[in-house]
Amino acid sequence: MTAPTRPLKDPYLVALGLQIRQQRLARGWSQDEFAARAGMHRTHPTKLENGLLDPRLSTLRRVADVLGVEVGSLLPTGPAPS
């Protein structure tokens, strides 16, 4: 019997997470501080930044508002990231 395999991470979600992480770090915030400012559970930023969540638009809007950026600036553009 073979062990179940984990699905590969969606490259768009990984790229989104990297954008969020870069913006957070540029402000000098820890993940816990970012979570508190965004009104989310403290583990939520880790999952977002690692491409483990497919966030709702309302979550992206809240994240962008807290970071002081437009939602579109967080979204990956161009061909699919690899």
Phi, psi and omega in degrees: 000131180267150179287145178296144179262148177277141177295148177293149178291143176291123183299330177291321178291324176295315180296320176300314179299322178295321177297316180297314180300314181300317179295318180296313181294326178298336179266356179075023182267141169284168176296323179295318179294317178299315179300316180296316180295326182271356179068039179235164178300148186297340179272348184298314179300323178300314181293320177298310185293337180262008177070026182265352179237146172253092190289151173289160177301321180297325177291316179298321178296317179295317179299312180298318179299314181297322180280347180073033180231168174280147178306317183301332180288344178271341186277138176293146179235166177083197181295162181304128177297151179247000000 
